[in-house]
Amino acid sequence: MLQGVKKVRLFAVATAVIALAACQTAPPPPPPAPVAGPKYTPRAPTTPFGASANTIVPQLRPDGLRQTINRDLGPMETLWHVRAALNVAALSCTGPQYARIVSDYNAFIGNNKRFLRNANNAIISKFRREQGGGYKQAHDRHQTSLYNYWSFSPLRRPFCDQAVQVSQRAIITKTEEMETFGAQALMELEKPFTDFYLAYEEYERDLDAWRVQYAPEQARDAADETINTTGLTEGG
């Protein structure tokens, strides 16, 4: 009898343990491992004003100026380069905000015929002294380079903005003040270019940093190209 009672008690205890275990909640399964998404690569820096990636920036001189066609000029040459800039502006600056440049340019030429003629003759004489028999071809190449400089299409808008301001002063400046006017006007007309050169150099630095981080192959290629170019330059 006692053995029967013990068996019943043991059975009851076992049943209670099983029931208690069944009541306990099973631990949640571990969360799934995160799926790695695609690696984000920001776009490479772009050139300022949409200029060509092969644009050559003039070097800085010891005096802080860029080595351009507008360096080391006498007073008459300076005014002649301003005249060339206004001529390019009169031909290429379109839109109502620039409409007066043509009439201003014509008035500037008409008011200063003798001064500009003397400036042109002085420049031709300089080429004759320095170039000898081939001075005409050298002068023509210089004039072409000068017009090409002012015609740099990515800077058309900021150049025209400067030119319209300069042209308004050109028509009210007296001939005896032309040299002073020319020096100031040349600086103003060159400002879009000097600002662009700084921006382009910053773009080149940003591009180098982007290549190192996101395109090391391009960074190596660019370094090799620089080495090759330097070697060719020194060898030449």
C-alpha positions in Angstrom: 0.0 0.0 0.0 2.8 2.4 1.0 4.6 1.6 -2.2 1.5 2.4 -4.2 1.2 5.8 -2.4 4.9 6.6 -3.1 4.5 5.8 -6.8 1.5 8.1 -7.0 3.5 10.9 -5.3 6.5 10.4 -7.6 4.2 10.4 -10.6 2.6 13.6 -9.3 5.9 15.3 -8.8 7.2 14.3 -12.2 3.9 15.6 -13.8 4.3 18.9 -12.0 7.9 19.3 -13.2 6.9 18.5 -16.8 4.0 21.0 -16.5 6.3 23.7 -15.1 8.9 23.2 -17.8 6.2 23.5 -20.4 5.1 26.8 -19.0 8.5 28.4 -19.4 9.0 30.5 -22.6 11.8 29.4 -24.9 14.5 32.0 -25.5 14.1 34.0 -28.8 16.4 33.0 -31.7 19.3 35.3 -32.4 18.6 38.2 -34.8 19.8 37.6 -38.4 23.2 39.0 -39.4 22.9 42.4 -41.1 23.1 42.3 -44.8 25.9 44.6 -46.1 24.5 47.1 -48.6 26.3 48.5 -51.6 29.2 50.7 -50.8 28.5 54.4 -51.5 31.0 56.3 -53.6 30.4 60.0 -54.0 30.8 61.6 -57.4 34.2 62.8 -58.4 34.7 66.6 -58.2 33.9 68.5 -61.4 35.7 71.3 -63.0 34.6 74.9 -62.2 32.4 76.5 -64.9 32.4 73.3 -66.8 35.9 73.8 -68.1 37.8 71.0 -69.8 39.6 68.6 -67.5 42.7 69.3 -69.6 42.8 73.0 -68.8 46.3 74.3 -68.2 46.5 76.8 -65.4 49.2 79.5 -65.8 51.9 79.3 -63.2 52.2 81.8 -60.4 55.1 84.2 -60.7 57.2 85.4 -57.7 55.2 88.6 -57.8 52.0 86.7 -57.2 50.6 87.2 -60.7 49.8 84.5 -63.3 52.2 84.1 -66.2 49.7 85.1 -68.9 49.8 87.1 -72.1 49.0 90.2 -70.0 52.3 90.2 -68.1 55.2 92.5 -68.5 53.4 95.1 -70.6 54.2 98.8 -71.1 51.4 101.4 -70.7 50.4 101.4 -74.4 50.5 97.7 -74.6 48.3 97.5 -71.5 45.6 99.7 -73.1 45.9 97.7 -76.4 45.1 94.5 -74.5 42.1 96.3 -72.8 41.0 97.3 -76.3 41.2 93.7 -77.5 39.2 92.5 -74.5 36.4 95.1 -75.2 36.5 94.1 -78.8 35.9 90.4 -77.9 33.1 91.5 -75.5 31.4 93.6 -78.2 31.4 90.5 -80.5 30.5 87.8 -78.0 28.6 89.2 -75.1 24.9 88.8 -75.9 21.8 89.7 -73.9 20.1 92.9 -72.9 22.4 93.5 -69.9 25.4 93.7 -72.4 23.7 95.6 -75.2 25.6 98.8 -74.6 29.0 97.2 -75.0 29.0 97.6 -78.8 28.2 101.3 -78.7 30.6 101.9 -75.8 33.4 100.1 -77.7 32.8 102.2 -80.8 32.8 105.4 -78.8 36.0 104.4 -77.0 37.7 103.8 -80.3 36.4 107.0 -81.8 37.4 109.1 -78.8 41.0 107.7 -78.6 41.9 107.1 -82.2 45.3 108.8 -82.0 46.3 107.2 -78.7 45.3 103.7 -79.9 47.1 104.2 -83.3 50.3 105.2 -81.5 49.9 102.2 -79.2 49.6 99.8 -82.1 52.5 101.4 -83.9 54.6 101.1 -80.7 53.8 97.4 -80.4 54.6 96.7 -84.0 57.9 98.5 -83.6 58.7 96.4 -80.6 58.1 93.2 -82.5 60.3 94.5 -85.4 63.1 95.1 -82.9 62.8 91.8 -81.2 61.9 89.5 -84.0 63.6 90.9 -87.0 62.4 89.9 -90.5 59.7 87.6 -89.1 58.1 90.2 -86.9 54.8 90.3 -88.9 54.1 86.6 -88.3 55.2 86.9 -84.6 52.8 89.9 -84.2 50.0 88.0 -85.8 50.5 85.0 -83.5 50.5 87.3 -80.5 47.3 89.0 -81.6 45.6 85.6 -82.1 46.8 84.4 -78.7 45.5 87.6 -77.1 42.0 87.3 -78.6 41.9 83.6 -77.7 42.8 84.4 -74.1 39.8 86.8 -73.8 37.5 84.4 -75.6 37.8 81.5 -73.1 34.2 80.3 -73.4 33.7 78.9 -69.8 34.2 82.4 -68.4 32.0 84.2 -70.9 29.4 85.3 -68.4 31.7 86.7 -65.7 34.0 88.2 -68.3 31.1 90.0 -69.9 29.9 91.2 -66.5 33.3 92.9 -66.0 33.5 94.2 -69.6 30.2 96.0 -69.4 31.4 97.9 -66.3 34.8 98.7 -67.9 33.2 99.9 -71.2 31.0 102.4 -69.3 34.1 104.0 -67.8 36.1 103.8 -71.1 33.8 106.3 -72.8 34.1 109.0 -70.2 37.8 108.7 -69.5 39.9 111.5 -71.0 42.7 110.6 -73.4 45.4 112.0 -71.0 44.1 109.5 -68.3 44.1 106.5 -70.6 47.3 104.9 -69.1 45.9 105.0 -65.6 42.5 103.7 -66.9 44.2 100.9 -68.8 46.1 99.6 -65.8 43.0 99.4 -63.7 40.8 98.1 -66.4 43.2 95.2 -67.2 43.1 94.1 -63.6 39.3 94.2 -63.6 39.0 92.3 -66.9 41.5 89.6 -65.7 39.7 89.0 -62.3 37.3 86.3 -63.6 40.4 84.5 -65.0 42.4 84.8 -61.8 39.4 83.6 -59.7 39.0 80.7 -62.1 42.6 79.6 -61.9 42.3 79.5 -58.1 39.1 77.5 -58.3 40.6 75.1 -60.8 43.6 74.4 -58.6 41.2 73.7 -55.7 39.4 71.3 -58.0 42.6 69.5 -58.8 43.4 69.1 -55.1 39.9 67.8 -54.4 40.2 65.4 -57.3 43.5 64.0 -56.1 42.0 63.4 -52.6 38.9 61.7 -54.1 41.1 59.4 -56.2 43.2 58.4 -53.2 40.1 57.4 -51.2 37.8 56.1 -53.9 39.8 55.3 -57.0 43.4 54.4 -56.0 44.0 53.0 -59.5 43.3 56.4 -61.0 45.5 58.0 -58.4 48.4 55.8 -59.4 47.8 56.5 -63.1 47.7 60.2 -62.4 51.0 60.0 -60.5 52.6 58.1 -63.4 51.3 60.6 -65.9 52.7 63.5 -63.9 56.1 61.7 -63.6 56.2 61.1 -67.4 55.1 64.6 -68.2 57.8 66.1 -65.9 60.4 63.8 -67.5 59.5 64.9 -71.0 59.5 68.6 -70.0 62.9 68.4 -68.5 64.2 66.3 -71.4 62.9 68.7 -73.9 
